[in-house]
């Protein structure tokens, strides 16, 4: 199915049939279909004839920016899950069950280089465990995505308001994760100040 050109209507109809074949309840099908309708409207507005993974990425980015799935709220995760299921089905002919696959976190540009250098510095000087380094990557990638989404391409131009807007977007129901994330940011910004990347601590 991967190389076939498909209109969104055709793909949606085939997926509905498939979901009924695997005995997904009508309520679930309706919920998915409601999300698919959003990408259909997006395609109509942009005069896009055929659906593929590029349409998926463009549509989701238009709504969520360069997002970190783990930082999305439940409504946003539901949207991403439903839209990604279209491309997954188009590619494989089935919907994979279970936990969503995590995309590799890659830091790009000057800001990405600075973040990578910070992580390498912490790893080399403190001999941190792989788990701790992975936490650095996870929480800094979330902040990195927020910067990209808000148009901050140069980390030296970041303002207090950018940091506060990120904190406001965090999931305040997950206090433990929020605490770890803020601690990682505190250490990161102290590094930026000590190495004269930022002039203000």
PLY file of the C-alpha trace (Angstrom):
ply
format ascii 1.0
element vertex 201
property float x
property float y
property float z
element edge 200
property int vertex1
property int vertex2
end_header
0.00 0.00 0.00
2.94 2.31 0.59
3.46 3.42 -3.04
-0.20 3.89 -3.93
-1.62 7.37 -4.26
-4.72 7.68 -2.11
-7.22 10.41 -1.61
-8.06 11.10 2.01
-11.65 9.94 1.42
-10.49 6.60 0.08
-8.02 6.12 2.92
-10.59 7.03 5.57
-13.17 4.62 4.12
-10.70 1.74 3.96
-9.56 2.44 7.52
-13.13 2.47 8.83
-13.70 -0.95 7.22
-10.46 -2.23 8.73
-11.31 -0.97 12.21
-14.68 -2.69 12.03
-12.99 -5.90 10.88
-10.75 -5.87 13.96
-13.81 -5.16 16.13
-13.04 -1.63 17.24
-16.17 -0.13 18.75
-18.19 2.44 16.81
-17.43 5.08 19.43
-13.69 4.68 18.81
-14.19 4.75 15.04
-16.26 7.91 15.33
-13.59 9.57 17.48
-10.86 8.73 14.96
-13.01 9.80 12.01
-13.64 13.18 13.64
-9.87 13.76 13.83
-9.33 12.58 10.25
-11.90 15.11 9.09
-9.55 17.85 10.32
-6.75 16.73 8.03
-9.26 16.37 5.19
-10.31 20.01 5.68
-6.63 20.98 5.76
-6.03 19.22 2.45
-9.05 20.86 0.84
-7.93 24.30 2.02
-4.43 23.74 0.62
-5.60 21.98 -2.58
-3.72 18.77 -1.72
-5.09 15.83 -3.71
-3.37 12.80 -2.18
-2.56 11.87 1.40
0.88 10.67 2.49
3.26 10.96 5.46
4.40 14.41 4.29
0.81 15.66 4.58
0.66 14.17 8.09
3.80 16.04 9.18
2.75 19.32 7.56
-0.71 19.17 9.11
0.47 18.32 12.63
3.22 20.95 12.49
0.69 23.57 11.39
-1.28 22.89 14.58
1.33 21.89 17.15
4.65 23.21 15.86
7.77 21.09 16.44
6.19 19.17 19.27
7.40 16.72 21.89
4.68 14.07 22.20
5.31 13.58 25.91
4.55 17.25 26.60
1.20 17.26 24.77
-2.06 17.27 26.65
-4.52 14.37 26.26
-6.53 16.11 23.54
-3.41 16.83 21.48
-2.13 13.27 21.93
-5.47 11.93 20.71
-5.13 14.07 17.58
-1.57 12.90 16.91
-2.48 9.23 17.48
-5.42 9.42 15.07
-3.50 11.23 12.31
-0.41 9.05 12.62
-2.64 5.97 12.32
-3.50 7.09 8.77
0.12 6.99 7.63
0.81 3.78 9.54
-2.15 2.06 7.90
-1.23 3.43 4.48
2.29 2.06 4.92
1.62 -1.32 6.52
-2.06 -2.09 5.98
-2.70 -2.29 9.71
-2.75 -0.18 12.84
-0.06 -1.04 15.35
-1.47 -1.50 18.83
0.25 -0.49 22.04
2.48 2.40 23.01
3.32 5.04 20.41
6.78 4.76 18.93
9.08 7.55 20.06
10.82 9.44 17.29
14.56 9.94 17.70
15.31 13.25 19.40
17.76 15.23 17.25
19.05 18.69 18.15
19.75 20.85 15.08
21.21 24.27 14.39
23.30 26.42 16.74
20.92 25.89 19.65
21.06 22.14 19.08
24.85 22.24 18.99
24.97 24.11 22.31
22.60 21.61 23.92
24.65 18.66 22.64
27.83 20.28 23.96
26.19 20.78 27.36
25.09 17.15 27.55
28.56 15.95 26.50
30.14 18.24 29.12
27.93 16.85 31.90
28.58 13.29 30.78
32.37 13.73 30.61
32.89 15.72 33.81
30.41 13.96 36.09
30.43 10.45 34.56
26.63 10.43 34.64
24.63 7.25 34.10
22.91 6.53 30.79
19.55 7.04 32.50
20.51 10.52 33.70
21.82 11.47 30.27
18.61 10.21 28.70
16.63 12.43 31.07
18.73 15.39 29.96
17.93 14.57 26.33
14.19 14.12 26.97
13.64 17.32 28.95
15.96 19.53 26.92
14.41 18.28 23.69
11.01 19.35 24.97
12.40 22.83 25.67
14.19 22.85 22.30
10.90 22.08 20.52
9.22 24.90 22.43
11.92 27.33 21.33
11.50 26.32 17.69
7.73 26.60 17.94
7.94 30.12 19.39
10.51 31.28 16.84
13.58 31.35 19.10
16.31 30.06 16.77
19.29 31.51 18.70
19.53 30.45 22.31
21.50 33.61 23.12
18.36 35.62 22.33
16.11 33.76 24.75
14.11 35.92 27.15
12.59 35.27 30.57
9.14 35.40 28.95
10.12 32.47 26.67
11.03 30.38 29.70
7.86 31.34 31.56
5.69 30.46 28.56
7.34 27.03 28.47
6.67 26.47 32.17
3.02 27.44 31.65
2.69 24.76 28.94
4.08 22.00 31.15
1.78 19.35 32.57
1.20 20.64 36.10
-0.53 17.39 37.03
2.78 15.52 36.68
4.66 17.31 39.44
7.57 14.86 39.63
8.35 15.20 35.91
7.90 18.95 36.13
10.39 19.12 39.00
13.00 17.09 37.09
12.48 19.18 33.95
12.92 22.47 35.82
16.04 21.15 37.56
17.57 20.16 34.21
16.80 23.63 32.82
18.32 25.30 35.88
21.57 23.35 35.42
21.55 24.06 31.67
21.12 27.82 32.09
23.80 27.92 34.77
26.13 26.25 32.23
25.20 28.86 29.61
26.05 31.63 32.04
29.30 30.11 33.27
30.55 29.60 29.72
29.51 33.15 28.71
26.89 31.95 26.24
24.33 34.00 28.17
25.23 37.23 29.93
22.53 36.88 32.59
22.28 34.09 35.13
0 1
1 2
2 3
3 4
4 5
5 6
6 7
7 8
8 9
9 10
10 11
11 12
12 13
13 14
14 15
15 16
16 17
17 18
18 19
19 20
20 21
21 22
22 23
23 24
24 25
25 26
26 27
27 28
28 29
29 30
30 31
31 32
32 33
33 34
34 35
35 36
36 37
37 38
38 39
39 40
40 41
41 42
42 43
43 44
44 45
45 46
46 47
47 48
48 49
49 50
50 51
51 52
52 53
53 54
54 55
55 56
56 57
57 58
58 59
59 60
60 61
61 62
62 63
63 64
64 65
65 66
66 67
67 68
68 69
69 70
70 71
71 72
72 73
73 74
74 75
75 76
76 77
77 78
78 79
79 80
80 81
81 82
82 83
83 84
84 85
85 86
86 87
87 88
88 89
89 90
90 91
91 92
92 93
93 94
94 95
95 96
96 97
97 98
98 99
99 100
100 101
101 102
102 103
103 104
104 105
105 106
106 107
107 108
108 109
109 110
110 111
111 112
112 113
113 114
114 115
115 116
116 117
117 118
118 119
119 120
120 121
121 122
122 123
123 124
124 125
125 126
126 127
127 128
128 129
129 130
130 131
131 132
132 133
133 134
134 135
135 136
136 137
137 138
138 139
139 140
140 141
141 142
142 143
143 144
144 145
145 146
146 147
147 148
148 149
149 150
150 151
151 152
152 153
153 154
154 155
155 156
156 157
157 158
158 159
159 160
160 161
161 162
162 163
163 164
164 165
165 166
166 167
167 168
168 169
169 170
170 171
171 172
172 173
173 174
174 175
175 176
176 177
177 178
178 179
179 180
180 181
181 182
182 183
183 184
184 185
185 186
186 187
187 188
188 189
189 190
190 191
191 192
192 193
193 194
194 195
195 196
196 197
197 198
198 199
199 200
